[in-house]
Amino acid sequence: MRPQVAILVVNWNGRCFLEAFLPRLCATDYPDFEIVVWDNASTDGSVEWIREHHPGVRVVEGTQNFGFTGGNNRAMALIDAPFVALVNTDVEVTPQWLTPLVERMLASPKIAAVQPKILSHADKTRFEYAGGAGGFIDRWGYPFCRGRIFDDLETDAGQYDQPCPVFWTSGACMLVRKSVVENIGLFDDDYFAHWEEIDFCWRAQNAGYELWCEPRSTVFHVGGGTLQSTHPRKTYLNFRNSLATLAKNLRADEAAVKLAVRVVLDTVVVLKALPAGKRAYAGAVAQAQFDFWRKLPKTWKKRKRIAPRPMRNLRGVWRGAVVWAYFVRKKKRFSDVTGSKGT
């Protein structure tokens, strides 16, 4: 008998994606699941459309836009299923996507979350930015994926079809164990969006859990469904939340060194962006730095609920520098950067 799974979708004015992809989610080939849509006070008729066309979907209406983090956190508290699949509105699933994820989760009680292989909806032969075939991180806290280094996306030729432990699983689509959420919490509400899944996975590893990618499951992600990659708000959240994640999850000695390095590197980003006419981008990065340091005392207090482990003891950490490998050595593929396929 398969365990029950709740499929949780957080929506904000995403009716166009719901119309395209919710029917496929409802057609999931799994014996025991329910779909829960948390709506962040949409104004595009999303709720009305769901209730008319998919009355079996459970809809919970939020009073405001709580963001991806707040919506998932609030909805998670209403769910009793042992496993919860977090799925973005702009993800197209395949009929059998869920079963391999559950099977991988059942392989060990130490597994906190599992993600599928995530391919691009625009080009279904290529990996997608948000998660590829599982997330890794370098020694300075820069994330990358099997199948994606910065903005370079590899063609999927089966090179990453082996399941493997990873550093982080993608918030675009991942199955999480509810008991782990009850133990360490889900997402940091202060993040609003972006980097929340990396922070969750890092906290999970610090607590002794594992994260996995199970490529037998495949989904297709549109990406940028709420904010485009060049939007200053997205830039701001990515830079600010990445610094907060390092401050929370690293040991104090490691945090001091790595945050100092990141200040230098982020300053270089600003100085390069300004002459190129990217004033909004540079301003977003600078504002992220300012707000991170301004709120550091609050962020640092969150460490009381975390027991950081040395970064070298965590799975999915590459001890090199991905910035150097990509921009200086011109390595564009995961296997070329790390010297392995991550298995």
C-alpha positions in Angstrom: 0.0 0.0 0.0 1.4 3.4 -1.1 1.6 6.2 1.5 -0.6 9.2 0.9 0.9 12.2 -0.8 -0.3 15.8 -0.7 0.6 17.8 -3.8 1.0 21.4 -2.8 0.8 24.2 -5.3 1.3 27.9 -4.3 -0.4 30.2 -6.8 -0.3 34.0 -7.3 -2.0 35.2 -10.4 -0.9 32.1 -12.3 -4.2 31.2 -13.9 -2.6 30.7 -17.3 -0.2 28.1 -15.8 -3.0 26.4 -13.9 -5.1 26.1 -17.0 -2.1 24.5 -18.8 -0.7 22.3 -16.2 -3.2 21.6 -13.4 -5.1 19.0 -15.5 -1.8 17.1 -16.0 -1.2 17.2 -12.2 -4.7 15.8 -11.6 -3.9 13.0 -14.0 -1.0 11.8 -11.9 -0.7 8.0 -11.9 -0.5 7.4 -8.2 -3.0 5.5 -6.0 -3.4 8.0 -3.1 -2.9 11.7 -3.5 -4.7 15.0 -3.0 -4.0 18.3 -4.6 -3.9 21.4 -2.4 -3.7 24.9 -4.0 -2.7 27.7 -1.7 -3.7 31.0 -3.4 -1.8 34.2 -2.4 -4.8 36.5 -2.9 -4.8 36.3 -6.7 -6.8 38.8 -8.7 -6.8 37.0 -12.0 -9.7 34.6 -11.3 -7.5 31.7 -10.4 -9.6 30.5 -7.5 -12.9 30.7 -9.4 -11.4 28.8 -12.4 -10.1 26.0 -10.2 -13.4 25.6 -8.4 -15.3 25.5 -11.7 -13.0 23.1 -13.6 -11.4 21.0 -10.9 -13.8 20.8 -7.9 -11.8 17.9 -6.4 -8.8 20.2 -5.8 -8.7 21.6 -2.3 -8.3 25.4 -2.5 -7.1 27.5 0.5 -7.3 31.3 0.0 -4.7 33.5 1.7 -5.5 37.0 2.8 -2.5 38.5 1.0 0.6 37.6 -1.1 2.7 35.7 1.4 5.2 34.7 -1.3 6.4 31.3 -2.1 7.8 30.7 1.3 4.9 32.0 3.3 2.3 30.3 1.2 4.0 26.9 1.4 4.6 27.3 5.2 1.0 28.1 5.9 -0.4 25.4 3.7 2.0 22.8 5.1 0.5 23.3 8.5 -2.9 22.2 7.1 -1.6 19.0 5.6 -1.6 15.6 7.4 0.0 13.4 4.7 3.4 11.9 5.5 4.8 13.1 2.2 4.2 16.5 0.5 5.1 17.3 -3.1 5.8 20.9 -3.7 5.1 21.8 -7.3 5.3 25.2 -9.0 2.4 26.4 -11.0 4.6 26.5 -14.1 5.7 22.8 -14.0 4.3 20.2 -16.4 4.4 16.7 -14.9 4.4 13.4 -16.6 1.9 10.8 -15.6 4.3 8.6 -13.6 6.4 11.4 -12.1 5.4 10.8 -8.5 5.9 7.1 -7.9 9.8 7.1 -8.3 10.1 10.0 -5.9 8.0 8.1 -3.3 10.0 4.9 -3.8 13.3 6.8 -3.3 11.9 8.4 -0.2 10.9 5.0 1.2 14.4 3.7 0.7 15.7 5.4 3.8 14.1 7.3 6.7 17.1 9.7 6.6 16.0 11.2 3.3 14.4 14.6 3.8 13.6 15.5 0.2 13.8 14.1 -3.3 13.6 16.0 -6.6 13.0 14.7 -10.1 15.0 15.4 -13.2 13.9 18.9 -14.3 14.0 19.7 -18.0 13.1 22.9 -19.8 9.5 23.2 -21.0 10.7 25.3 -23.9 13.2 22.7 -25.0 12.5 19.4 -23.5 15.9 18.0 -24.6 17.7 20.4 -22.2 18.0 20.7 -18.5 16.2 23.6 -16.8 17.9 26.3 -14.7 16.0 25.7 -11.4 17.3 22.3 -10.6 18.6 20.2 -13.4 19.4 16.8 -12.1 20.1 17.8 -8.5 21.7 20.8 -6.8 25.3 21.1 -5.6 27.3 24.0 -4.0 30.9 25.1 -4.1 33.2 26.0 -1.2 32.1 29.7 -1.3 28.4 29.0 -1.3 27.6 29.3 -5.0 25.0 26.8 -6.2 25.0 24.9 -9.4 23.4 21.7 -10.8 24.0 18.5 -12.7 23.1 19.8 -16.1 23.4 23.6 -15.3 26.4 25.8 -14.5 25.3 29.4 -14.1 23.3 30.1 -17.3 24.7 27.3 -19.4 22.3 24.4 -19.8 23.3 21.0 -21.0 21.4 18.7 -23.3 20.0 15.7 -21.5 21.7 12.7 -23.0 21.2 10.4 -20.0 24.5 11.5 -18.5 22.9 12.2 -15.1 20.3 9.4 -15.0 21.9 7.8 -11.9 20.1 8.7 -8.7 22.5 10.3 -6.2 22.6 12.3 -3.0 22.8 16.1 -3.6 23.3 19.2 -1.6 19.9 20.7 -2.4 16.7 19.8 -4.1 14.7 22.2 -6.3 11.7 24.1 -4.9 10.2 23.9 -8.4 9.4 20.3 -7.8 10.4 18.2 -4.8 8.9 15.6 -2.4 9.5 16.4 1.3 9.0 14.3 4.4 6.5 15.9 6.6 8.2 14.7 9.8 11.4 16.5 8.8 9.4 19.7 8.3 7.9 19.2 11.8 11.5 18.8 13.1 13.4 21.6 11.4 10.7 23.7 9.8 10.2 24.3 6.1 11.1 27.6 4.6 12.3 30.9 6.2 9.4 33.3 5.9 11.8 36.2 5.7 13.0 35.0 2.3 9.7 35.5 0.5 11.1 33.6 -2.5 14.5 32.3 -3.9 17.1 30.3 -2.0 14.5 29.0 0.4 15.0 25.4 -0.7 18.8 25.6 -0.4 18.4 26.9 3.1 15.9 24.1 3.9 18.2 21.5 2.5 21.2 22.9 4.3 19.4 22.8 7.6 18.3 19.3 6.9 21.9 18.2 6.3 23.0 20.0 9.5 20.3 17.9 11.2 21.6 14.6 9.8 19.2 14.1 6.9 19.9 13.4 3.2 18.7 15.0 -0.1 18.4 13.0 -3.3 17.7 13.4 -7.0 15.7 10.6 -8.6 16.0 10.9 -12.4 13.5 8.1 -13.1 11.0 10.9 -12.5 10.9 13.7 -15.1 9.1 17.1 -15.1 9.3 20.2 -17.3 9.6 23.7 -15.9 8.8 26.9 -17.7 10.8 29.0 -15.3 10.4 32.7 -14.4 6.6 32.3 -14.0 6.4 35.0 -11.4 9.6 37.1 -11.9 11.8 37.1 -14.9 15.5 36.3 -14.4 16.5 39.9 -15.1 13.9 41.5 -12.8 15.7 43.6 -10.1 13.4 42.1 -7.4 14.6 38.6 -8.3 18.2 39.8 -8.3 17.8 41.4 -4.9 16.2 38.3 -3.3 18.8 35.9 -4.7 21.8 38.0 -3.4 20.2 38.8 0.0 18.9 35.3 0.7 22.2 33.6 -0.4 24.1 35.7 2.2 21.5 34.9 4.9 21.7 31.2 4.1 25.5 31.3 4.6 25.2 33.2 7.9 22.6 30.8 9.3 24.1 27.4 8.3 27.9 27.8 8.4 30.0 27.4 11.5 30.9 30.8 12.8 34.6 30.5 11.7 33.6 29.4 8.2 30.9 32.1 8.0 33.3 34.9 8.8 35.7 33.9 6.0 33.1 33.1 3.3 30.9 36.2 4.0 34.0 38.4 3.6 34.8 36.7 0.3 31.3 37.1 -0.9 31.3 40.9 0.0 34.3 41.3 -2.3 32.8 39.2 -5.1 29.4 41.0 -4.9 31.2 44.3 -5.0 33.0 43.2 -8.2 29.6 42.4 -9.6 28.3 45.9 -8.9 31.5 47.5 -10.3 31.2 45.5 -13.5 27.5 46.1 -13.9 27.6 49.9 -13.7 29.8 50.6 -16.7 27.7 48.1 -18.7 24.6 50.3 -18.1 23.0 47.7 -15.8 22.1 50.3 -13.1 19.0 48.5 -11.9 20.9 45.2 -11.5 23.8 46.9 -9.7 21.4 48.7 -7.4 19.6 45.5 -6.5 22.9 43.8 -5.6 24.0 46.7 -3.5 20.6 46.9 -1.7 20.8 43.2 -1.0 24.2 43.6 0.6 23.0 46.6 2.7 19.8 44.9 3.9 21.7 41.6 4.7 24.1 43.4 7.0 21.4 45.6 8.5 19.4 42.5 9.5 22.3 40.3 10.4 21.6 40.3 14.2 18.1 38.9 13.5 19.5 36.3 11.0 22.2 35.3 13.4 19.7 34.5 16.1 18.2 31.9 13.9 21.4 29.8 14.4 20.1 28.9 17.8 17.8 26.4 16.2 20.6 25.0 13.9 23.7 23.1 14.8 26.0 23.9 11.8 28.4 21.2 10.7 31.7 21.7 8.9 30.9 22.3 5.2 33.4 19.6 4.2 31.3 17.0 6.0 28.1 17.7 4.0 27.2 15.8 0.8 27.0 17.6 -2.5 29.7 20.1 -1.6 32.4 20.7 -4.3 35.6 21.9 -2.7 36.6 24.0 -5.7 35.3 27.5 -6.9 32.7 27.3 -9.6 33.1 31.0 -10.4 36.8 30.3 -11.2 36.0 27.1 -13.1 33.3 28.8 -15.2 34.6 32.3 -15.9 38.3 31.7 -16.0 38.8 28.1 -17.0 35.7 28.2 -19.2 34.2 25.0 -17.9 30.6 24.8 -18.9 29.5 21.3 -18.0 29.0 19.8 -14.5 31.2 16.8 -15.2 34.0 19.1 -16.6 33.8 21.4 -13.5 33.8 18.7 -10.8 35.5 15.8 -12.7 32.5 13.5 -12.0 28.9 13.0 -12.8 27.9 13.4 -9.1 27.0 9.8 -8.5 
